[in-house]
Amino acid sequence: MHFSARLMMIFQYIFWFFLLNLFTIGIGGLPALIFYLAYGVSGMFDYFPIFILTLIPLAPAFVALHFAMMRFVAFQDIHLIRDFWRIYRRDFWMSIRCAMLLAAFAIFIGFDFAYLGMIPFGFYLTPLLIVATLFLILVLPFLFTVISRYKLPFIQTFQCAFSLMFNNPLITAFHFVFLLFMLILFDTVAGYASAFFFSVWAFIHMKLHVPMLEKIEGKKFTLK
């Protein structure tokens, strides 16, 4: 392939990543964005339950984003609008239900952290709450993959996601390290990072998850 053709392909990929990130923020992230503009970073802690609720609409957008990146990793091609909207509509209610359950757990953990000082021996509960928070964060990439890849009942969706998380500790650890790196990057160059944050995040997930799924399924990766 000639240099000019490779260069055009790179710019096309950058354009895809930017558009998918824009779709995700524009469709699912508007409530959280409005909340952030209204209350700022401090408002996320002052009105934590409301902030968590504004994140729920992001779930179907994240699932659609992960499916698009799954296709890109497997076939180096994306049917941009068609893939995103098809999966967004198909898995909308499952994604919302899963997000509502996770939001309830997050709010519960947040209240526990807020009132630890008022609970006898509350200090000893801190490690347990930290571990619960980590599990909640680390299961998300696997949950988005499971929803976008399989059509499972509600409970089995979570069972499969937790099973993948515990049975692939290296991938789980990498997700944690990469998330910390992206948050640091977002803090230092927020303007540039925000344009590609979610799409790069999903791409890294699927770069790890597609070989994992091939190994589990025992066949070459295909999409339905």
N, C-alpha and C positions, 0 to 999 in steps of 0.2 A: 504494500500500500504506500502511495506517495505521501510525502510530508504534508502537502496541502490537504490531502484527504484525511489524514490522521488529525490534523489541526481542526478541520471542520467537524470531525466526529467528537473531539474533545469539547468544542464549543456547544455542540448539540447536547451532549451529556450535561454540561453545566446548565444549559437552558432547561432541560428536563428537571434537574434537581431543584432549580429555582422555582419553576412552576408548581411542582409537587409540594414544595414547602409553602408556597403562596396559597395553594388550594387548602392545605391542612390548616393554616392559620385563618384564612378567610372564611372557611366553612365551619370549622370546629372551635377555633380559638377566639372568636369575637367576644363572647361573654367574659372570658378571662382577661382579654386585652382591655376591654372597657373598664373592668374592675381595677386593673393595674393603673390605667390612666386616671381613674377617679381617686384611688386611695394610695397608690404607690406601694413600695416594698413593705413598709411598716403595716399597711392595711392587710397584707396577707397573714400577718400574725394576729393583729387586733381583731380581724373578722374572719378567722381561719375557717369556720364551717361554711360561710358564704363563698369564700374563695375556692374551697374544695368543690362545692356544687357547680361553680362556673367552669370547672375542668371537665365535667361529665360529657358535654357535647364534643370534646376532642376525641373520645373513644372511637366512634365510627370512622372519623377522619384518619386516625392512626391506623386502624385496621386496613382501610383502603390504601393508605400510603405503604404499609408493609407488603400488601399484595403486589402493588406496582413495583416495589423494589425487589420482591421475590422474582417477578418476571424478568426484571432487568439483570439480576445476578445470574439467573438460569439461562437466559437467551440473549442478553445484551440488547434488549429491545423493549420498548414500552409503548403500548397503545394508550397514550397519555390520558385523554379524557374518558375514553370508553372503559378502560380498566378501573380507573379511580371511581367513577360514578357507579359502575355496575356493582362493585364490591361494597361501596358505601351504602347503596340501597339494599343490597342483599343481606348484609350483616348489621344493619342499623340497629334493630331492636335487641339483638343478642349483645351487641357492643354496649348499648345503653344500659341494659340490665346488669352486665358485668361491672360496668363503671359505677353504677349506683351502689352495688354491694361493696366495691372497693372504697368508694367515698364514705360509706357508713363506717367501715373499719378505720379509715383515716381520721374521721371526725372523732370516733371513740378514742383512738390513740392520742389525738391532740388534746382532748379533754383530760385524759389521764395525765399527760405531761403537765398540763396547766395546774392540776390540783394535787400533784405529788407531795408538795410540802404540807398539805393539810391532812394527809393520810398517815396513820401510824406506820412506821417502818417503810414509808413510801420510797425512801432512798434505795432500798433493796430491790424495788420493782423497776428501777431505771434500766438495768441491762436487759430485762425481759421486754420492755417497751422498745428499746433500741433494736433488738433482734426482730421483733414484730414489724417495725418500720422498714428494716432492711428487706425482709421477706416480701413485704408489700411492694417495694420498689423493684426488686430483682425479678419478681414473677411477671411484671408487666410485659417485657419483650417476648417472653414465651407465650403469654396470653394472647397478644396481638397475632403472633404467628399461628397459634392453634385456631383462633377464630377465622382467620383468613384462609387457612389451609383445609380445615375439616368442618363438617357439619355435625356437631355433637350436641347432646342435651346440655342444659345449663350447668349442672353439677359436674358432669363428665368433662366439660371444657376446663373447669378449674383443676380437676384431678389430673388431666393430661398436662396442663401448664406446670403445675407443681412437680409432677413426675419428671418432666423434661428439665426443670430447674435443678432438682436434686441429683438426677442421673448424669448431668453434664456440668460438673463443678468448675472445670476450667473455663467453659463458656460463660457460666454465671459470674465467675470472678472477673473475667475480662469485661463483661457488661458493667460491672461496678466501677472498675478502674477507668474505663472509657467515659462513663457518665461523669465522673469527677473531672476528668480532663476537659470534657466539653463544657462543663459548668465554669471551670476556670477560664477557658477560652472565651466563653460568652461574657464573663465579667470583664475581661480585658479589652475585647474588641466586639462589643455588643452589636454595633451597627452592621458589621459584615457577617458575624456569626448568625444573627437572627434571620438572614436571608437564606441560609442553608442548614440551620441547626437540625430541624426535624428530619429532613430528607437524608442528610449524612448519617444521622443517628439510626434511621431505619435501614439504610444501605449496609452499615456495619453489622447490624443485627442479622440481616438476611445473608450476608456473606458468610456468617458463621452457621446460620440455621439451615440453609439449603443442603450443605453436605451432611449435617446432622439428620435431616429428614430423609435424605437418600439412604443413609445407613440404617435408620429405623425401618423404613419401608422396604428396604432390600431391592430397590430398583432405581433406574435412571429417573431423574426428576422430570415430572410433567405437570402441566397445569390443566385444570378442568375449565 
